[in-house]
Structure formats: structure tokens, C-alpha cells
Amino acid sequence: MITAQHADARILAVDDEPANLRLLEHLLASVGYRNVRVTHDARAVVPLVMEWDPDIVLLDLSMPHLDGFGVLELLGAVLPADSFLPVVVLTANPSIPVREHALAAGANDFLTKPFDHTDVLLRINNLLHTRALHTRLEDHNQLLEARVRQRTMELEEARAEILQRLAAAAEYRDDDTHQHTRRVGDVAAALAIEVGCTDADAEIIRGAAPLHDLGKIGISDDILLKPGRLTREEFTEIQRHTEIGARILAGSRSAILQMGELIARTHHERWNGTGYLGLRGEHIPLPSRIVGVADVFDALTHERPYKHAWPRDEAVAYVRDQSGAEFDPMVVRAFDALENEGRLDALLASPGPMGADVSRLSRLASQAAC
């Protein structure tokens, strides 16, 4: 008799001699195995294995059309590298070269015909036990991997939320809605797609764009919230926010933070070279040219301590008028496409509460961090 654990094990027997198959069926049934299949055609083995997923294969070596070595070769090609399907080779040839060839080809045990019934049953039982241990170990590993993935996702969600709140902190003092950074990220991602960036790059820009003014946390409230016109010295001071933000974000291995550093440093550059650093045209990184348009348009259309909100049509006209001057003409054309197709209004609609996009950004952070 066998254990209840092994009674339902799926056993596949392969032999071109019907008498041998009948003998194996009878022997296995006599000790309680209930799930045995047999085939005399070696060419049917691989399809049966793929369809039925046996727990063990009893394989004759000498067969027409395809011998046992050929079967082992085919199984090695189709089975996953980390799988364990025990194969017991049954043959009338006891020579050492044949034995070595079979074992090298992937067989796990070797029995010589005519075989001892007790020996066969013991070998099968031992290999089924090993198969069960392997399966349990595989299941345990999958459980551990699932837990690691869950924990990683939780950590990435926390990191993504920290990025969102860090971006919001920079705008907290001069944006009562605390949504400027979110709107800039969404519009920048849409512009990126419109100018031909990949979806992946656009999502990186979406995650990084809200960090563009992070350096404002290093600027005095007396300057940042001044209601009147800035003096030359005050304007020079406020320009420092680009370098402050870049320094805060520098040195990260995260693709989002690397992009954030780039945008923070160069989002105030102008197409005609009159920006903070004097970069001109395509020497300005494309993400910064994109964020520059999204940032200016959103700032114009929303009230700040130092300015009233512009009417929307005036802000749109300003962006168009600055094509080739402040803004990259290609990005302005993308902006026009969003405006003309009505997509800009949807992007500017008030987003949900802080953290609504954490899952999306956490997936992005997981893919981007390296």
C-alpha cells in the first residue's frame, strides 16, 4: 500500500510493448495508485506532459519513431528550468554508457528490465516524495515572492506619497489650493505624449514635474510672498530656487528624482536664451521645455499673492504669442492641440485629494528606480 498523499499522483508510463504497459498498470493499481496513464507512442509524451502535468514519467528507451533519449531532449526543451518532473528510465540494456547517457539527458533514475516489482515501487515512491517536497518548496517560494512584492508596493506607495507631499510643500505658501504641482504634472505628461515621448517617459515627467519648484522652500517669505514688484536683488534671490531644488534632488538613483533634478534646474530657461542660465533652443532639455509651458500657463490662470489670475483666453494667447521666444514652438503646437481638442480643460479640472495618484506613481517608481 502507499500513502494517501501519493494515491492520486499522476503517473505516465511510456513503452512500445503493450504487455509491459499492462504489467505496469497492474502493478501500480495493486498498491493503490489511482491515476495512471499509458501510451505506446513516444511522440505523444510531450503533448501529454503539457496537458496533464504528470508527477512522474516511466519511460522506455528503445522505441520506434522517437526513442527515450529523444523524449528526454524534447522534455528538457519545453519544461521550465525550475520545474522538477522525475523520469524513471526502463530499459533492457544495462550498459554503463546507456545509463550515463540517460542520466545526462535528464533522467532521474534507471531501472533494468526485467525489473523487480518492489524496487520499481520504492523508486517511484521516493521520487514522488521528492516531487512533493519540490512542489511545497516552490509554493513556499511563491508565497514569499508575493509577500516581497506586496511589501515592495507598500514601500513604493509610501515613497510616491512622500514625493507628492514634498512637491506640495514647495507650493504651500503661495498656492492656496495646493494643486498647482498636480496640474503641472498632468499637463506636462499630456504635452510629452503629444510631442512624441513614449508613455513611459511621459509618466516619468508626470512624476517629476511637480518637483519643479521644490527649491522655493529655501526662499524667504518676504520675497516669495511679496505683493509688489521685486527689486533686482530680490529677483536674483528668487532665481536661486532652481539651484536649491536641483541640489535637494541631486544624487538619487530614482529616474523620477533624476528627472526632477533636471527640471528643477532648467525649467526657467527660455527658447531664445533669456532664461536664468542662458540656455537656448534645443540645448534646453525637452522635459524642461515641456514643464515650462505647463508651469507658466497654470501660474497665469491662478491667483497668487503677487498677482491676479489672468482670464483663460488671455493666458492661452500668451502661450501662443511666446512661441519661438519664451517657449519651444513644438511644445506650443502640442499645447494648441490639447486646447483645440478640449483635452486641456479636462486636465485642468480640479484633481482629487492628496494621494489619489499614489498607486500609479508607486508603480512608476518601482519601474524607474534602479
C-alpha contacts under 8 A as a table, 3 or more apart, distances in Angstrom:
res1	aa1	res2	aa2	distance
1	M	30	S	7.96
1	M	31	V	4.51
1	M	32	G	5.96
2	I	6	H	6.60
2	I	7	A	6.50
2	I	31	V	6.19
2	I	32	G	6.21
2	I	33	Y	7.62
3	T	6	H	5.52
3	T	7	A	6.38
4	A	7	A	5.12
4	A	8	D	7.62
5	Q	8	D	7.11
5	Q	9	A	7.78
6	H	9	A	5.07
6	H	33	Y	7.31
6	H	125	N	7.73
6	H	128	L	7.12
7	A	32	G	5.88
7	A	33	Y	4.68
7	A	34	R	5.97
7	A	35	N	7.61
8	D	33	Y	6.37
8	D	34	R	5.69
8	D	35	N	5.59
9	A	33	Y	7.13
9	A	34	R	7.65
9	A	35	N	6.18
9	A	54	P	7.63
9	A	55	D	6.04
9	A	128	L	7.68
10	R	35	N	5.14
10	R	36	V	5.96
10	R	37	R	7.72
10	R	53	D	7.67
10	R	54	P	4.71
10	R	55	D	5.08
10	R	56	I	6.77
11	I	35	N	6.37
11	I	36	V	4.78
11	I	37	R	6.25
11	I	54	P	5.76
11	I	55	D	6.01
11	I	56	I	5.22
11	I	57	V	6.04
11	I	58	L	7.57
12	L	36	V	5.98
12	L	37	R	4.91
12	L	38	V	5.67
12	L	39	T	7.88
12	L	54	P	6.32
12	L	56	I	6.38
12	L	57	V	4.80
12	L	58	L	6.13
13	A	21	L	6.89
13	A	24	L	7.59
13	A	36	V	7.56
13	A	37	R	6.29
13	A	38	V	4.66
13	A	39	T	6.50
13	A	57	V	5.88
13	A	58	L	4.60
13	A	59	L	6.16
14	V	21	L	7.40
14	V	38	V	5.85
14	V	39	T	5.13
14	V	40	H	5.72
14	V	41	D	7.30
14	V	42	A	6.66
14	V	45	V	7.60
14	V	57	V	7.54
14	V	58	L	6.03
14	V	59	L	4.93
14	V	60	D	5.99
15	D	18	P	7.21
15	D	20	N	6.84
15	D	21	L	6.37
15	D	38	V	7.92
15	D	39	T	6.62
15	D	40	H	4.90
15	D	41	D	7.39
15	D	42	A	7.56
15	D	59	L	6.57
15	D	60	D	5.13
15	D	63	M	7.11
16	D	39	T	7.65
16	D	40	H	4.20
16	D	41	D	6.41
16	D	42	A	7.77
16	D	60	D	7.76
16	D	63	M	5.80
16	D	64	P	7.55
17	E	20	N	5.45
17	E	21	L	6.67
17	E	40	H	6.70
18	P	21	L	5.10
18	P	22	R	6.22
18	P	40	H	6.90
19	A	22	R	5.14
19	A	23	L	6.21
20	N	23	L	5.07
20	N	24	L	6.26
21	L	24	L	5.10
21	L	25	E	6.10
21	L	38	V	6.58
21	L	39	T	7.90
21	L	40	H	7.93
22	R	25	E	5.08
22	R	26	H	6.10
23	L	26	H	5.22
23	L	27	L	6.08
24	L	27	L	5.07
24	L	28	L	6.02
25	E	28	L	5.30
25	E	29	A	6.02
25	E	36	V	7.02
25	E	38	V	7.97
26	H	29	A	5.18
26	H	30	S	6.00
27	L	30	S	5.21
27	L	31	V	6.94
27	L	117	H	7.48
28	L	31	V	5.71
28	L	32	G	6.65
28	L	33	Y	5.42
28	L	36	V	7.88
28	L	121	L	7.78
29	A	32	G	5.14
29	A	33	Y	5.08
29	A	34	R	6.37
30	S	33	Y	7.51
33	Y	36	V	7.11
39	T	42	A	7.29
39	T	44	A	7.32
39	T	45	V	7.73
41	D	44	A	5.66
41	D	45	V	7.47
42	A	45	V	5.48
42	A	63	M	7.14
42	A	64	P	7.90
42	A	65	H	7.41
42	A	66	L	5.80
42	A	67	D	6.94
42	A	68	G	7.46
42	A	71	V	6.87
43	R	46	V	7.05
43	R	65	H	7.42
43	R	66	L	6.37
43	R	71	V	7.68
44	A	47	P	5.65
44	A	48	L	6.15
45	V	48	L	5.13
45	V	49	V	6.06
45	V	71	V	7.20
46	V	49	V	5.05
46	V	50	M	6.16
46	V	71	V	7.47
46	V	74	L	7.09
46	V	75	L	6.39
47	P	50	M	5.17
47	P	51	E	6.05
48	L	51	E	5.09
48	L	52	W	5.58
48	L	53	D	7.41
49	V	52	W	5.36
49	V	53	D	4.93
49	V	54	P	6.07
50	M	53	D	5.78
54	P	57	V	6.99
54	P	85	L	7.60
55	D	85	L	6.23
55	D	86	P	7.17
55	D	128	L	6.83
55	D	131	R	6.98
56	I	85	L	5.95
56	I	86	P	5.07
56	I	87	V	5.89
56	I	88	V	7.70
56	I	124	I	7.77
56	I	127	L	7.63
56	I	128	L	6.92
57	V	85	L	7.54
57	V	86	P	6.42
57	V	87	V	4.74
57	V	88	V	6.20
58	L	87	V	5.94
58	L	88	V	4.88
58	L	89	V	6.03
58	L	90	L	6.83
59	L	68	G	6.49
59	L	87	V	6.81
59	L	88	V	6.03
59	L	89	V	4.83
59	L	90	L	5.74
60	D	63	M	7.07
60	D	67	D	7.88
60	D	68	G	5.91
60	D	89	V	5.80
60	D	90	L	4.73
60	D	91	T	5.72
61	L	67	D	5.53
61	L	68	G	3.94
61	L	69	F	6.55
61	L	89	V	6.73
61	L	90	L	6.59
61	L	91	T	5.78
62	S	67	D	5.41
62	S	68	G	6.37
62	S	91	T	7.15
63	M	66	L	6.18
63	M	67	D	4.78
63	M	68	G	6.96
64	P	67	D	6.32
66	L	70	G	5.87
66	L	71	V	6.86
67	D	70	G	5.34
67	D	71	V	6.47
68	G	71	V	4.96
68	G	72	L	6.21
68	G	89	V	7.97
69	F	72	L	5.09
69	F	73	E	6.24
69	F	102	A	6.61
69	F	105	A	6.75
70	G	73	E	5.05
70	G	74	L	6.24
71	V	74	L	5.13
71	V	75	L	6.13
72	L	75	L	5.09
72	L	76	G	6.12
72	L	105	A	6.06
72	L	106	G	6.21
72	L	107	A	7.28
73	E	76	G	5.15
73	E	77	A	6.44
73	E	105	A	6.56
73	E	106	G	7.85
74	L	77	A	5.14
74	L	78	V	6.49
75	L	78	V	5.32
75	L	79	L	5.86
76	G	79	L	5.69
76	G	106	G	7.25
79	L	83	S	6.67
80	P	83	S	5.31
84	F	131	R	6.63
84	F	134	H	7.11
85	L	131	R	7.17
86	P	107	A	7.06
86	P	108	N	5.74
86	P	127	L	6.43
86	P	128	L	7.83
86	P	131	R	7.16
87	V	106	G	7.59
87	V	107	A	5.02
87	V	108	N	5.36
87	V	109	D	6.70
88	V	107	A	6.13
88	V	108	N	5.92
88	V	109	D	4.78
88	V	110	F	5.69
88	V	111	L	7.12
88	V	124	I	7.85
89	V	102	A	7.38
89	V	107	A	6.48
89	V	108	N	7.86
89	V	109	D	6.27
89	V	110	F	4.88
89	V	111	L	6.06
90	L	110	F	6.33
90	L	111	L	5.02
90	L	112	T	5.84
90	L	113	K	6.50
91	T	94	P	7.22
91	T	111	L	6.63
91	T	112	T	5.16
91	T	113	K	5.46
92	A	112	T	5.45
92	A	113	K	4.57
92	A	114	P	6.96
93	N	98	V	7.18
93	N	112	T	6.88
93	N	113	K	7.77
94	P	98	V	7.10
94	P	99	R	6.89
94	P	112	T	6.01
95	S	98	V	5.48
95	S	99	R	6.31
96	I	99	R	4.97
96	I	100	E	6.01
97	P	100	E	5.10
97	P	101	H	5.96
98	V	101	H	5.04
98	V	102	A	6.13
99	R	102	A	5.26
99	R	103	L	6.24
99	R	110	F	6.95
100	E	103	L	5.20
100	E	104	A	5.93
101	H	104	A	5.13
101	H	105	A	6.06
102	A	105	A	5.08
102	A	106	G	6.60
102	A	107	A	5.60
102	A	110	F	7.99
103	L	106	G	5.38
103	L	107	A	4.57
103	L	108	N	6.25
103	L	109	D	7.19
103	L	110	F	7.79
104	A	107	A	7.03
107	A	110	F	7.48
109	D	123	R	7.69
111	L	115	F	6.52
111	L	120	V	7.43
112	T	115	F	5.59
115	F	119	D	7.37
115	F	120	V	6.93
116	D	119	D	5.21
116	D	120	V	6.25
117	H	120	V	5.15
117	H	121	L	6.29
118	T	121	L	5.24
118	T	122	L	6.15
119	D	122	L	5.17
119	D	123	R	6.14
120	V	123	R	5.24
120	V	124	I	6.17
121	L	124	I	5.12
121	L	125	N	6.01
122	L	125	N	5.08
122	L	126	N	6.08
123	R	126	N	5.20
123	R	127	L	6.20
124	I	127	L	5.25
124	I	128	L	6.06
125	N	128	L	5.13
125	N	129	H	6.15
126	N	129	H	5.10
126	N	130	T	6.30
127	L	130	T	4.93
127	L	131	R	6.04
128	L	131	R	4.87
128	L	132	A	6.11
129	H	132	A	5.08
129	H	133	L	6.28
130	T	133	L	5.09
130	T	134	H	6.17
131	R	134	H	5.06
131	R	135	T	6.15
132	A	135	T	5.04
132	A	136	R	6.18
133	L	136	R	5.14
133	L	137	L	6.10
134	H	137	L	5.05
134	H	138	E	6.04
135	T	138	E	5.00
135	T	139	D	6.12
136	R	139	D	5.05
136	R	140	H	6.08
137	L	140	H	5.00
137	L	141	N	6.10
138	E	141	N	5.04
138	E	142	Q	6.17
139	D	142	Q	5.08
139	D	143	L	6.21
140	H	143	L	5.04
140	H	144	L	6.23
141	N	144	L	5.01
141	N	145	E	6.06
142	Q	145	E	4.95
142	Q	146	A	6.08
143	L	146	A	5.07
143	L	147	R	6.26
144	L	147	R	5.04
144	L	148	V	6.13
145	E	148	V	4.98
145	E	149	R	6.09
146	A	149	R	5.05
146	A	150	Q	6.12
147	R	150	Q	5.02
147	R	151	R	6.07
148	V	151	R	5.06
148	V	152	T	5.93
149	R	152	T	5.01
149	R	153	M	6.06
150	Q	153	M	5.10
150	Q	154	E	6.23
151	R	154	E	5.02
151	R	155	L	6.22
152	T	155	L	5.08
152	T	156	E	6.09
153	M	156	E	4.98
153	M	157	E	5.99
153	M	362	S	6.91
153	M	363	R	7.51
153	M	366	S	7.65
154	E	157	E	5.08
154	E	158	A	6.24
155	L	158	A	5.06
155	L	159	R	6.17
156	E	159	R	4.91
156	E	160	A	5.98
156	E	362	S	4.78
156	E	363	R	7.30
156	E	365	A	6.45
156	E	366	S	6.31
157	E	160	A	5.05
157	E	161	E	6.10
157	E	358	V	5.78
157	E	359	S	6.12
157	E	361	L	7.43
157	E	362	S	4.67
157	E	363	R	7.96
158	A	161	E	5.16
158	A	162	I	6.17
158	A	362	S	7.84
159	R	162	I	5.03
159	R	163	L	6.30
159	R	362	S	7.22
160	A	163	L	5.07
160	A	164	Q	6.34
160	A	358	V	5.75
160	A	361	L	5.68
160	A	362	S	5.25
160	A	365	A	7.01
161	E	164	Q	5.00
161	E	165	R	6.15
161	E	355	G	6.01
161	E	358	V	5.75
162	I	165	R	5.11
162	I	166	L	5.88
163	L	166	L	5.01
163	L	167	A	6.15
163	L	211	L	7.88
164	Q	167	A	5.21
164	Q	168	A	6.20
164	Q	210	P	7.48
164	Q	354	M	7.60
164	Q	355	G	7.29
165	R	168	A	4.89
165	R	169	A	6.02
165	R	354	M	7.78
166	L	169	A	5.10
166	L	170	A	6.79
166	L	211	L	7.58
166	L	214	L	7.45
167	A	170	A	5.50
167	A	171	E	7.00
167	A	181	T	6.61
167	A	210	P	5.54
167	A	211	L	4.92
167	A	212	H	7.93
167	A	213	D	7.57
167	A	214	L	5.99
168	A	171	E	5.24
168	A	172	Y	5.91
168	A	178	H	6.01
168	A	179	Q	7.57
168	A	181	T	6.60
168	A	210	P	7.84
169	A	172	Y	5.02
169	A	173	R	7.85
169	A	214	L	7.69
169	A	217	I	7.53
170	A	173	R	7.34
170	A	213	D	6.23
170	A	214	L	4.85
170	A	215	G	6.99
170	A	216	K	5.55
170	A	217	I	5.38
171	E	174	D	5.74
171	E	175	D	5.51
171	E	178	H	6.35
171	E	180	H	7.38
171	E	181	T	7.41
171	E	213	D	7.42
171	E	214	L	7.80
171	E	216	K	7.58
172	Y	175	D	5.58
172	Y	176	D	6.80
172	Y	178	H	5.91
173	R	176	D	7.38
173	R	225	L	7.72
174	D	224	L	7.59
174	D	225	L	6.65
174	D	304	R	5.99
174	D	305	P	6.32
175	D	178	H	5.33
175	D	179	Q	7.52
175	D	180	H	6.97
175	D	303	E	7.92
175	D	304	R	6.46
177	T	180	H	7.37
178	H	181	T	7.33
179	Q	182	R	5.21
179	Q	183	R	6.23
179	Q	350	S	7.60
179	Q	351	P	7.48
180	H	183	R	5.24
180	H	184	V	6.13
180	H	298	D	6.97
180	H	299	A	7.71
181	T	184	V	5.15
181	T	185	G	6.20
181	T	209	A	7.34
181	T	210	P	4.32
181	T	211	L	7.35
182	R	185	G	5.16
182	R	186	D	6.31
182	R	210	P	6.13
182	R	351	P	7.56
183	R	186	D	5.20
183	R	187	V	6.10
183	R	298	D	7.44
183	R	347	L	6.98
183	R	348	L	5.99
183	R	351	P	7.76
184	V	187	V	5.27
184	V	188	A	5.83
184	V	209	A	6.59
184	V	210	P	6.40
184	V	291	V	7.00
184	V	294	A	5.34
184	V	295	D	5.65
184	V	298	D	6.93
185	G	188	A	5.14
185	G	189	A	6.15
185	G	205	I	7.04
185	G	206	R	4.42
185	G	207	G	6.59
185	G	208	A	7.37
185	G	209	A	4.97
185	G	210	P	5.43
185	G	291	V	7.85
186	D	189	A	5.26
186	D	190	A	6.39
186	D	206	R	5.90
186	D	347	L	6.32
187	V	190	A	5.13
187	V	191	L	6.15
187	V	294	A	5.89
187	V	344	L	7.36
187	V	347	L	6.17
187	V	348	L	7.61
188	A	191	L	5.05
188	A	192	A	6.05
188	A	202	A	7.82
188	A	205	I	6.85
188	A	206	R	6.33
188	A	209	A	7.08
188	A	290	I	5.87
188	A	291	V	5.46
188	A	294	A	5.74
189	A	192	A	5.01
189	A	193	I	6.41
189	A	202	A	4.79
189	A	203	E	6.27
189	A	205	I	5.93
189	A	206	R	4.95
190	A	193	I	5.27
190	A	194	E	6.26
190	A	202	A	7.36
191	L	194	E	4.92
191	L	195	V	6.25
191	L	290	I	6.57
191	L	331	V	6.93
191	L	334	A	5.85
191	L	335	F	6.49
191	L	338	L	7.82
192	A	195	V	5.34
192	A	196	G	6.48
192	A	197	C	5.31
192	A	198	T	7.95
192	A	201	D	7.86
192	A	202	A	5.41
192	A	205	I	7.76
192	A	287	P	7.65
192	A	290	I	6.78
193	I	196	G	5.23
193	I	197	C	5.02
193	I	198	T	6.48
193	I	199	D	6.63
193	I	202	A	6.10
194	E	197	C	7.35
194	E	334	A	5.50
194	E	337	A	7.99
195	V	330	M	7.04
195	V	331	V	6.69
195	V	334	A	6.17
197	C	201	D	6.06
197	C	202	A	6.16
198	T	201	D	5.20
198	T	202	A	6.12
199	D	202	A	5.03
199	D	203	E	6.18
200	A	203	E	5.18
200	A	204	I	6.35
201	D	204	I	5.02
201	D	205	I	6.27
202	A	205	I	5.04
202	A	206	R	6.12
203	E	206	R	4.81
203	E	207	G	6.25
203	E	364	L	7.14
204	I	207	G	5.21
204	I	208	A	6.12
204	I	255	A	7.20
204	I	256	I	5.61
204	I	259	M	7.38
204	I	364	L	7.17
204	I	368	A	7.80
205	I	208	A	4.98
205	I	209	A	5.57
205	I	256	I	7.41
205	I	259	M	7.05
205	I	287	P	6.76
206	R	209	A	5.59
206	R	210	P	7.40
207	G	210	P	6.66
207	G	256	I	6.14
207	G	361	L	6.56
208	A	211	L	5.65
208	A	212	H	7.38
208	A	256	I	5.22
208	A	257	L	6.41
208	A	259	M	5.83
208	A	260	G	4.49
208	A	263	I	7.61
209	A	212	H	5.47
209	A	260	G	6.39
209	A	263	I	6.88
209	A	291	V	6.42
210	P	213	D	7.47
211	L	214	L	5.20
211	L	245	G	7.89
211	L	260	G	5.79
211	L	263	I	7.92
211	L	264	A	6.72
212	H	215	G	7.86
212	H	242	T	7.79
212	H	245	G	7.35
212	H	260	G	6.51
212	H	261	E	7.95
212	H	263	I	5.72
212	H	264	A	4.25
212	H	265	R	7.89
212	H	267	H	7.02
213	D	216	K	5.70
213	D	241	H	6.90
213	D	242	T	6.95
213	D	245	G	6.66
213	D	264	A	6.25
214	L	217	I	6.35
214	L	241	H	7.43
214	L	244	I	7.80
214	L	245	G	4.97
214	L	264	A	7.26
215	G	218	G	5.66
215	G	219	I	7.40
215	G	240	R	7.62
215	G	241	H	4.16
215	G	242	T	5.85
215	G	243	E	7.06
215	G	244	I	4.64
215	G	245	G	3.67
215	G	246	A	7.38
215	G	248	I	7.60
215	G	264	A	7.67
216	K	219	I	5.19
216	K	224	L	7.78
216	K	238	I	7.84
216	K	241	H	5.15
216	K	244	I	7.82
216	K	245	G	7.44
217	I	220	S	7.97
217	I	241	H	7.89
218	G	241	H	6.74
218	G	244	I	6.85
219	I	223	I	7.09
219	I	224	L	6.48
219	I	237	E	7.48
219	I	238	I	6.38
219	I	240	R	7.86
219	I	241	H	6.73
220	S	223	I	5.50
220	S	224	L	6.11
221	D	224	L	4.86
221	D	225	L	5.36
221	D	226	K	7.48
222	D	225	L	5.81
222	D	226	K	5.70
223	I	226	K	5.14
223	I	230	L	7.49
223	I	234	E	6.37
223	I	238	I	7.18
224	L	238	I	7.21
225	L	305	P	5.80
225	L	306	Y	6.59
226	K	229	R	7.60
226	K	230	L	7.50
226	K	305	P	7.12
226	K	306	Y	6.14
227	P	305	P	5.70
227	P	306	Y	4.01
227	P	307	K	7.28
228	G	306	Y	6.13
230	L	233	E	7.87
230	L	234	E	5.57
230	L	235	F	5.77
231	T	234	E	5.04
231	T	235	F	6.08
232	R	235	F	5.16
232	R	236	T	6.18
233	E	236	T	5.07
233	E	237	E	6.25
234	E	237	E	4.97
234	E	238	I	6.23
235	F	238	I	5.09
235	F	239	Q	6.19
236	T	239	Q	5.19
236	T	240	R	6.94
237	E	240	R	5.46
237	E	241	H	7.88
238	I	241	H	5.82
239	Q	242	T	6.33
239	Q	276	Y	7.04
240	R	243	E	5.46
240	R	244	I	6.14
241	H	244	I	4.95
241	H	245	G	5.93
242	T	245	G	5.29
242	T	246	A	6.22
242	T	264	A	5.28
242	T	265	R	4.64
242	T	266	T	7.12
242	T	267	H	7.91
242	T	268	H	7.93
243	E	246	A	5.00
243	E	247	R	6.10
243	E	264	A	7.31
243	E	265	R	5.52
244	I	247	R	5.20
244	I	248	I	6.27
245	G	248	I	5.14
245	G	249	L	6.37
245	G	261	E	6.97
245	G	264	A	5.63
245	G	265	R	6.97
246	A	249	L	5.23
246	A	250	A	5.87
246	A	260	G	7.57
246	A	261	E	4.48
246	A	262	L	6.90
246	A	264	A	5.38
246	A	265	R	5.30
247	R	250	A	5.03
247	R	261	E	7.40
248	I	261	E	7.92
249	L	252	S	6.73
249	L	257	L	5.98
249	L	258	Q	7.11
249	L	260	G	6.80
249	L	261	E	5.18
250	A	257	L	7.66
250	A	258	Q	6.95
250	A	261	E	5.95
251	G	258	Q	7.60
252	S	255	A	7.94
252	S	257	L	6.15
252	S	258	Q	6.23
253	R	257	L	7.56
253	R	258	Q	7.08
253	R	369	A	6.21
253	R	370	C	6.04
254	S	257	L	5.30
254	S	258	Q	6.11
254	S	365	A	7.26
254	S	368	A	6.17
254	S	369	A	4.20
254	S	370	C	6.32
255	A	258	Q	5.01
255	A	259	M	6.05
255	A	365	A	7.72
255	A	368	A	5.13
255	A	369	A	5.71
255	A	370	C	7.63
256	I	259	M	5.15
256	I	260	G	5.98
256	I	365	A	6.95
256	I	368	A	6.85
256	I	369	A	7.72
257	L	260	G	4.63
257	L	261	E	6.06
258	Q	261	E	5.17
258	Q	262	L	6.48
259	M	262	L	5.11
259	M	263	I	6.20
260	G	263	I	5.15
260	G	264	A	5.88
261	E	264	A	5.16
261	E	265	R	6.24
262	L	265	R	5.42
262	L	266	T	6.31
262	L	285	P	7.86
262	L	288	S	7.46
263	I	266	T	5.30
263	I	267	H	5.25
263	I	287	P	6.60
263	I	288	S	5.00
263	I	291	V	7.49
264	A	267	H	5.97
265	R	268	H	7.80
266	T	269	E	5.51
266	T	276	Y	7.95
266	T	277	L	7.60
266	T	284	I	7.08
266	T	285	P	7.50
266	T	288	S	5.89
267	H	288	S	4.55
267	H	289	R	6.59
267	H	291	V	6.38
267	H	292	G	5.27
268	H	275	G	5.74
268	H	276	Y	6.09
268	H	288	S	7.84
268	H	292	G	6.47
269	E	273	G	6.93
269	E	274	T	7.01
269	E	275	G	4.02
269	E	276	Y	5.79
269	E	277	L	6.53
269	E	278	G	6.68
269	E	279	L	6.06
269	E	280	R	7.46
269	E	284	I	6.79
269	E	288	S	7.80
269	E	289	R	7.68
269	E	292	G	7.84
269	E	326	E	7.98
270	R	273	G	5.27
270	R	274	T	5.60
270	R	275	G	4.73
270	R	278	G	7.62
270	R	279	L	7.07
270	R	280	R	6.47
270	R	281	G	7.53
270	R	284	I	7.93
270	R	289	R	7.92
270	R	325	A	6.93
270	R	326	E	4.56
270	R	327	F	6.11
271	W	274	T	7.63
271	W	279	L	7.66
271	W	280	R	5.16
271	W	281	G	4.57
271	W	282	E	7.75
271	W	284	I	7.56
271	W	289	R	7.98
271	W	324	G	6.23
271	W	325	A	5.58
271	W	326	E	5.13
271	W	327	F	5.24
271	W	328	D	5.60
272	N	280	R	5.47
272	N	281	G	6.40
272	N	324	G	6.85
272	N	325	A	5.07
272	N	326	E	6.24
273	G	278	G	4.73
273	G	279	L	5.11
273	G	280	R	4.06
273	G	281	G	7.08
274	T	277	L	7.89
274	T	278	G	5.44
274	T	279	L	7.59
274	T	280	R	7.70
274	T	326	E	7.92
275	G	278	G	5.12
275	G	279	L	6.83
279	L	283	H	5.98
279	L	284	I	5.75
280	R	283	H	5.56
280	R	284	I	6.09
281	G	284	I	5.96
281	G	328	D	7.06
282	E	285	P	6.73
282	E	286	L	7.28
284	I	288	S	6.82
284	I	289	R	6.67
285	P	288	S	5.41
285	P	289	R	6.46
286	L	289	R	4.99
286	L	290	I	6.20
287	P	290	I	5.07
287	P	291	V	6.12
288	S	291	V	5.02
288	S	292	G	5.83
289	R	292	G	5.08
289	R	293	V	6.70
289	R	327	F	6.88
289	R	328	D	6.41
289	R	331	V	7.27
290	I	293	V	5.60
290	I	294	A	6.57
290	I	331	V	6.19
291	V	294	A	5.00
291	V	295	D	5.76
292	G	295	D	5.21
292	G	296	V	6.09
292	G	327	F	7.46
293	V	296	V	5.40
293	V	297	F	6.10
293	V	319	V	7.24
293	V	327	F	6.70
293	V	331	V	7.47
293	V	332	V	7.50
294	A	297	F	5.45
294	A	298	D	6.18
295	D	298	D	5.33
295	D	299	A	6.05
296	V	299	A	5.07
296	V	300	L	6.05
297	F	300	L	5.21
297	F	301	T	6.36
297	F	315	A	6.16
297	F	316	V	7.29
297	F	319	V	7.00
298	D	301	T	5.30
298	D	302	H	6.36
299	A	302	H	5.47
299	A	303	E	7.55
299	A	304	R	7.88
299	A	309	A	7.94
300	L	303	E	7.61
300	L	309	A	5.89
300	L	310	W	5.54
300	L	315	A	6.12
301	T	309	A	4.82
301	T	310	W	4.96
301	T	311	P	6.50
301	T	312	R	6.03
301	T	315	A	6.52
302	H	308	H	7.22
302	H	309	A	4.51
302	H	310	W	7.08
303	E	307	K	6.01
303	E	308	H	4.76
303	E	309	A	4.30
303	E	310	W	7.99
304	R	307	K	5.18
304	R	308	H	6.38
304	R	309	A	7.37
305	P	308	H	7.91
310	W	314	E	6.51
310	W	315	A	6.24
311	P	314	E	5.39
311	P	315	A	6.45
312	R	315	A	5.14
312	R	316	V	6.25
313	D	316	V	5.08
313	D	317	A	6.09
314	E	317	A	4.98
314	E	318	Y	6.12
315	A	318	Y	5.01
315	A	319	V	6.41
316	V	319	V	5.30
316	V	320	R	6.39
317	A	320	R	5.12
317	A	321	D	6.02
318	Y	321	D	5.02
318	Y	322	Q	6.15
319	V	322	Q	5.28
319	V	323	S	6.74
319	V	327	F	7.57
319	V	332	V	6.92
320	R	323	S	5.51
320	R	332	V	6.38
320	R	336	D	7.83
322	Q	325	A	5.05
322	Q	326	E	5.22
322	Q	327	F	5.77
323	S	326	E	6.51
323	S	327	F	5.02
323	S	328	D	6.03
323	S	329	P	4.78
323	S	332	V	6.09
324	G	327	F	5.67
324	G	328	D	5.70
324	G	329	P	5.32
325	A	328	D	7.57
327	F	331	V	7.23
327	F	332	V	6.82
328	D	331	V	5.35
328	D	332	V	6.34
329	P	332	V	4.97
329	P	333	R	6.19
330	M	333	R	5.15
330	M	334	A	6.40
331	V	334	A	4.95
331	V	335	F	6.16
332	V	335	F	4.83
332	V	336	D	6.13
333	R	336	D	4.96
333	R	337	A	6.26
334	A	337	A	5.04
334	A	338	L	6.44
335	F	338	L	5.21
335	F	339	E	6.21
336	D	339	E	4.97
336	D	340	N	5.86
337	A	340	N	5.19
337	A	341	E	6.03
338	L	341	E	5.37
338	L	342	G	6.15
338	L	343	R	4.96
338	L	344	L	5.15
339	E	342	G	5.25
339	E	343	R	6.17
339	E	344	L	5.18
339	E	345	D	7.51
340	N	343	R	7.77
341	E	344	L	7.81
342	G	345	D	5.90
342	G	346	A	7.22
343	R	346	A	5.32
343	R	347	L	6.40
344	L	347	L	5.10
344	L	348	L	6.21
345	D	348	L	5.13
345	D	349	A	6.24
346	A	349	A	5.28
348	L	351	P	7.91
352	G	356	A	5.95
353	P	356	A	5.84
354	M	357	D	7.90
355	G	358	V	5.07
356	A	359	S	7.73
357	D	360	R	5.46
357	D	361	L	6.24
358	V	361	L	5.14
358	V	362	S	5.80
359	S	362	S	5.03
359	S	363	R	6.26
360	R	363	R	5.33
360	R	364	L	6.37
361	L	364	L	4.84
361	L	365	A	6.00
362	S	365	A	4.96
362	S	366	S	6.09
363	R	366	S	5.11
363	R	367	Q	6.36
364	L	367	Q	5.19
364	L	368	A	5.95
365	A	368	A	5.00
365	A	369	A	5.73
366	S	369	A	5.75
367	Q	370	C	7.95
